[in-house]
Amino acid sequence: MTSLAAEAWQLSDSVSLRPEPFGALAYDFRTRRLSFLKTPTLVAVVQGLAASETVGDALVAAGVPETERGAYLTALAGLAETGILSPQGISP
């Protein structure tokens, strides 16, 4: 999980985010999978991934406190496992 913080990820090309009061819905048009981003801060991190050199940089840019970064890395790892996120420069 800590290695994820040093990697470069982005929202997959086939995924669209729809803002919601709780955060956002992420819909993958390729797999038809729907995921919930449960906080506005998580949405900010995901949206900032493509402009950041690393996931860790995106966490800092979104203002995620150091004490909460482990939870965010866990959430991002889950999104990566389901294909919502992909490595920068690679489209699944």
VOGU-3710 file (C-alpha; in Angstrom, 3 decimals, decimal comma):
1> mtslaaeawq> 0,000/0,000/0,000  2,843/2,433/0,740  4,245/1,817/-2,737  0,962/3,138/-4,159  1,811/6,547/-2,671  4,955/6,646/-4,830  3,189/5,591/-8,045  1,443/7,671/-10,713  -2,260/6,844/-11,228  -5,243/8,449/-12,940
11> lsdsvslrpe> -8,972/8,010/-13,380  -9,427/5,352/-16,078  -10,480/6,664/-19,493  -13,672/4,605/-19,397  -14,799/6,076/-16,053  -17,007/9,092/-15,491  -17,564/10,841/-12,165  -20,941/12,265/-11,213  -20,838/14,677/-8,274  -23,173/13,865/-5,376
21> pfgalaydfr> -23,700/15,506/-1,967  -21,724/12,703/-0,273  -18,856/12,717/-2,821  -19,365/11,155/-6,252  -20,506/8,140/-8,225  -17,873/6,598/-10,471  -19,279/4,664/-13,427  -17,085/2,524/-15,662  -18,676/2,379/-19,107  -16,467/-0,572/-20,089
31> trrlsflktp> -17,353/-2,883/-17,189  -20,625/-1,199/-16,138  -19,318/-1,110/-12,582  -20,580/1,596/-10,253  -18,445/2,728/-7,313  -19,088/5,277/-4,609  -16,516/7,870/-3,629  -17,810/8,551/-0,149  -16,179/11,900/0,635  -15,583/15,124/-1,272
41> tlvavvqgla> -11,909/14,882/-0,279  -11,586/11,461/-1,930  -13,145/12,957/-5,061  -10,568/15,771/-4,954  -7,752/13,227/-4,664  -9,058/11,148/-7,581  -9,561/14,237/-9,737  -6,057/15,446/-8,888  -4,272/12,196/-9,710  -3,667/12,933/-13,406
51> asetvgdalv> -2,061/16,299/-12,608  0,151/14,833/-9,865  3,425/12,992/-10,253  2,467/10,515/-7,527  -0,524/9,466/-5,480  1,227/10,950/-2,457  1,409/14,314/-4,229  -2,334/14,128/-4,978  -3,050/13,430/-1,299  -1,013/16,467/-0,259
61> aagvpeterg> -2,630/18,680/-2,918  -6,111/17,656/-1,715  -5,196/18,519/1,874  -5,438/14,996/3,282  -3,912/15,028/6,791  -0,934/12,734/7,330  -2,920/10,772/9,944  -5,653/9,933/7,387  -3,466/9,018/4,406  -3,465/5,302/5,188
71> ayltalagla> -7,253/5,173/4,902  -7,153/7,094/1,625  -4,447/4,801/0,231  -6,642/1,815/1,125  -9,610/3,385/-0,680  -7,477/4,230/-3,720  -6,051/0,695/-3,817  -9,608/-0,642/-3,902  -10,473/1,691/-6,778  -7,351/0,541/-8,621
81> etgilspqgi> -8,265/-3,132/-8,102  -11,683/-2,580/-9,674  -10,291/-0,642/-12,650  -11,713/2,739/-11,655  -8,109/3,947/-11,515  -5,320/2,992/-13,896  -1,598/3,731/-13,980  -0,843/7,028/-15,712  -0,309/6,530/-19,411  -2,085/3,154/-19,468
91> sp> -5,718/2,677/-20,428  -7,255/-0,679/-19,504
//
